[in-house]
Amino acid sequence: MSAAPEERPARAATTARPAPAAPAMDLDALVTDPDTRIIVCCGAGGVGKTTTSAALALAAAEAGRTVVVLTIDPARRLAQSLGLVELDNEPRRVETPGADGELHAMMLDMKRTFDDVVVAHSTPDRAQQILENPFYQSLSSSFAGTQEYMAMEKLGQLRASDQWDLIIVDTPPSRSALDFLDAPNRMSRFLDGTMIRLLTAPSRTGFKIASAGFMFFSRIISKILGGQLLRDISAFVAALDTMFGGFRERATATYELLRRPGTWFVVVATPEPDALREASYFVDRLSAEGMPLAGLVLNRTHPPATTLLSATRAEGAAERVGEAGAEGAGLAAAALRVHAERMVQAAREQHLADRFTSAHPEVAVRTVPAAAGDVHDLEGLRVMGEALTGPDADTPTGTPRTRVLPARRG
């Protein structure tokens, strides 16, 4: 009687379970839908996120939409993939012969964006005081969080202009890609922080007569920061004080815009453990923030030319062909071994994809095969765009684009 419980796991272990089925992601419907106004591409570094953003933008432009793609990544991969020498803080039109729509591209310049905000929302005299302030010059070019906040400002400006049917955002290549979601709260915490208020207390109403304790505190801070830096910070905050509310309001409005219908987030990853671990982090974070997720683009996969010949059978055939010694046997055996290696790689990639889907069964997936080389022109982007937006089963092997290999039968 006691042997029965031990036998059940052994029998269960021999039963193959079918792989989890991920929902299909229809990116063609997403980019052509006039109700889609913003697409945010996020993911770890080195997964092809910038190229994905550019390929989606080109596909939308060819479908007749007026598109601008904004990269927050300071690298120049977007310009290279669009065949441009450089990009700057203003949208630049990309020539797309034969497209029914228009494609524009730009790269965030956080200091210039900050300068534009100061000029637009203050008087000329006050703007000059701020722009010439040494503390502001440091804050606007290198302060932690400034890039993410200015990304929110620029996105809000682009959306408010109503010039674009679709805005595609290419975020920085790291976990900080979603830090711009924290920009409103981070800026508020900075502007309302106890330290900032204490540092500027002598210049504010009600603190004209500072207490002995505050004067002692001020002397200590002056020794730590330096008297001139303390004066620069005080002058900066005093000059910027009337703009505090506007900073918070605009950032909060853009944050809410990202949560409303018409915005979609696309997570990009490669079939590698680290990249998919980051993708899981992005999916969880977006879910926690209530952000609309379109799905996962699994980029640079390696589907085999045929799935009818397994790796084991290909290896066996290579041995038999090699032993036969007929003319061309060496070449045939090498081709069979290459196919076997490709099948092993594809099986590994599918296993990683299945693990992701098991953890996130509700997340739609679209696989994109690896290109032969770097994508650096419109033709390469067009090929990638077809892989992103093509019909789900329109592949050489008929394998749905949600997978690298066909689903295993139970």
N, C-alpha and C positions, 0 to 999 in steps of 0.2 A: 504493500500500500504506500510505503514511503518513497518508492522509486518514481511514482507518477509525476510529482512536481518537478523532479530533476529532468524528466524526459521532455516536458513541454517546451522549455526554452530551446532545447537542441533542435526540435522539429521546427519551431518558429524561426530559428536562425537560418534555416535552409530556404525559407520562402522569400523570394525577392519582392520588395515593395516598389510600386511605381514611384518615379521621381515626382516631387511636387510640381504642379503646373502653375506657372506664373501667368497672370493676366497679360494680354497683349496691350502694348502702348501704341496708339495711333497718332504719331507725331504729324502726319500729313493733315489730319483733321484739326490738330491743335494749331499749327502755324497758318492754316488757311481760314480758320474760323474768325470772322470779323469781331466777335466778342472777346477774342484773346488779344489783350493789349500789352501784357508784360510777360516775358519768360525769363526766369533767373536760372542760369546754369551754375551748379556748384559741385565741388568734388576736390579730392586730394590733388597734389601736384603731379604733373607728368602723366595724366590720364587722357589727355586730348580734349580737355574742356574748352579751351579757346577755339580749337578747330571745330568742335561740335557746335559752339555758338555761331561761328561764321557760316558753317554749312546750313544750319537752320535758317539763318538770316537770308542767305542766298536763295534757299528753297522758297521762302515766303515772298521775296522780291520777284522771283520768277512766276509766282502764283498771282502776282498783281498787287501785292501790298507795298506800302511805303514803310520801310524798315530802317531802324537805326540800331546798331550793335555797339554797346558801351562796354569797354573792358576796364576793370579796376586793377587788373594785373599790370604792374609796372614794366614787365618784360614786353618786348615788341613782336610777340608771336602773331598777334592779330593782324598787324600791318603786313607782316610777311605772308601770312596765309591768304590775304586779299590782294597780294601783288603790289602793295604800296610801299614807298620808301619809309614813310613815317606817319604817325597819327598825332593829333593834338587834342586840346580840350574842347574843340568845336567840331560838330559833325562834318565829315568830309565825304562827298559822294564818290561811290565806287562805280566805275563803268561796268555795266553788265549787259553786253550786247544780246538782244533778243528777249530780255526780260520785260514783262508787262508792267512791273512795278519799279520801285527805286530802292537802292541799297546805300545806306550811309554808315560810316563807322567813326568812332572817336575813342580816345584813351583819356581816362580821368587824370587831370592835373590838380592834385588836391590843394596846392597853394593858390593857384590861379582861381579855382572855384571859391575858396575862402575869401580871397580878395574881392571877387565879384559880389559875394554876399554882403561884405562890409560896405562896399560902394553903393549897392542897391538899397540897403536898409538903414542908412544913416546919412546925416548931412555931409556936405563936402569937407567942412572943417573937422568934424568928428571922424570921418573916414580917414583923413590924412593923419590925424593923431594916432589912430589905431594902426594903420599900415606902416607907420614909421617907428612904432614901439618895438624895441628889441625883443621883449617877451613874446609879443604877437608873431614876430618873424620866426622865432623858434617854434612856437605852437603850431603855426600854419604849415610848417615844412617837415617836422619830425616828431611831433607829440603823439604818443600812443593813442590810438582811437580816432585821430583826425581824419585819416584816410577813409575809414568806414562811415564817419559822419558826413563827410563831403560826398561820398557816394550816394547817400540818402538825399542830400541837397540836389545833386545833379540829376538823379532819377526823378525827383519831384519836379524839377525845372522842365525836363523833357516831357513828362506826362502832362504838365500844366499847359505847355505850349500847344498841345493838341495837333501838332504838325505830323505826328507819326501814327500810322495804323498799328505798328507793333514795335516795342522796345525789347531788345534782348540784352541781358546783362551777363557779362562774363566775370565771375567773382575771382578774388585772389586764390592762388593754389595752396590752400592750407585750411586748417580748422577755422582760421580767422575769416574764411569766406562767408560765414554767417554772423560775424561780429557786428555787421551793420544793422542786424536786427536789434542789437542792444544799444545802438547809437543814441536814440532819444534819452533813454535812462542814464547812459554813461555821461552824456553832455550835461544833463540836469544835475547829476551828482557832482560833476566837476564845478559847474557854475554856482551851485548852491552849497558846496562843501564848506564844512566848518573852517578848514584851514584858509580857504580863499577869503571867507568873510572876516576872519580874524586878521589876515594880512592887510585887508583893505579897511579895517575898522576906523582908523583915524580920519579917513576921508569921507565917512558916511554920517548922515544925520543921526544924532544921539550918541556919537562916540567922539565928539569934539574934545571933550575933557576925558582923557583916558585914565583909567585907574592905575595905581602903582603896580598892581599885578600884571596888567596888560603891558605896561611899559617894560617891565622885567622880561615878559615873554617876547616882546618885540625886539629887545636887545639880543636875546638868545638867537632868535630867528635871523636877525641881521648878521650875526657872526657866522651862522651856518650857511645861509644863502648869499650873503654879501649885501651891503646896504643898497647898492645900485640895482641889483636884481629885485630886491624887495620893492623899491620905488617903481621899477618898471612894471611889476605885477600889479601894484596898486593903481598906477595910471592906466594900465590896460583894462582892468576890470571896471574902473570908474568910467572910462570912455565907452566901454561895451555894455554897460549896465542896462541901457534902454533897449538893447537888442536881445536880452536874455529870453524874454517871452517868445519872440519870433523864432529863435533857434528851436526851442522846444516844440512850438506849435507846428512848424513845418516838418520837423523830423517825425513827430507823432502822426501827422497826417499821411506822410509817405509810408510809415509802418502800417497804418490801417489800410492803405491802398494795396499793400502786398497781401493782405488777408482777404480782400474782397474778390468776388467773381471777376474773371478777366485776367487774373494773374495766375501763373503756374510756375512751380519749381521743378527743374529737371536735374537729378543727381547723376553725375558721370563717374564711372569707375572702370578699371581694367580687371580682367579675371585673375587678380593676385590677392593673396590674403590681406595684406596691409590696405590696399585700395578699397576692398570690399568691407573691411572693418571700418574705415573712414566713412564709406557710404552708409553703413548701418548707423553711425553716429549722426550723420546728416538727416537721415530718415526719422530717427527718434527725436532730434532737435526740432525739425519742422513740424512733427506731429504735436510736440509739446507746445509749440508756439501757435498752433492752429493754422499753419500755412498750407495752401493747396499744393499737393504733390502730384505731378503728372506721372512720374515713374523713374526708373533707372535705365540709363543707357550704359550697357556693358560693352565698352569699346575695345578694339584691338583683339578680337577673338580670332581663333584659328580653326575654322570649320574645314573638314577634309573635302577633297574633290568628290568623293563618293562615300557613302556610309554602308555600302553593301559588303565591303571587305573589312573584316575586323583586323585589329593589330596583330593578333595571334596568327590568324590565317595568312596575313601578308608576310609575316616573318617566316612562317613555314614554307610559303611559296618561294620566297627569296632564296632559301636554302636549297630547295629542290632545283630551282632554275640555275643557281650557281653550280651545283653538282653536275647538272646535265652537260655543261660546257659548250652548248651550242653557240653559234655566232650571235653576238649581241646579248648574251646571257648576263654579262657583267653589268651592262646598262639597265637591263630589265630588273635584275636583283637589286640594284641601287635604288631604282624607282619604287620598288615594293617596300624597301626598308624606309625610304622617306615617307611613304604613305603610313607605314606602321608607326613611325615617330609622330606623325601628325595626328593619328588617331589617339595615341596615348596622351598627347598634349590636349586635344579636344576633350577627352574624357576627364582629364584633370580640371580643365576650365569649367566643364559642365557640373562637375562635383562641387566646385566652389560656388557656382551660380545657384545650385540646388540648396546648398547650405544657407545662402542669403534668403532664398525664397521660403525656406522652412521657417526662418526667423521673422520674415516679413511677407506672409502669403498674400497680403492685400496690395502689394506694390507691383505695378505693371513693369514689364521689362522689354527692352529692345536691344538685341545684340547687333554689333557692327563689326564686320571683319577688318582685320588689320590691313592697312594699305601697304603697297610694295615699298614705298619710301615716304619721306616727309611730304605733307600737303603744303604747297607753297604758291598755289595759283588757283584761279577760279575753276578750272577743269577738275582739279583734284577735289575741291570743295563740292563741286557738282556731283562727282561720283559718291562722295561720302553722304551728301544730301539724299541721294537716291537710296542708299542703304538705310538711312534714318527714316525716310518717309515712304518707302516702297511698300507694296502689299505684303501682308504678313507671311504668306507662303510662297512668295515670288523669289525663290532662291534656287541655285543650280541643283541642289539635292532634294528640294521640296520641304526641307526642315523649317518649321516656323521660325520667324525671326526673334521669337522669345527664347530660343534655345541655340546651343552650339551643335548638339547632337540630338537625334530624334529621341523622344521619351521612351524609356525602357518599359516594356510590358510587364505587368504584375504576374 
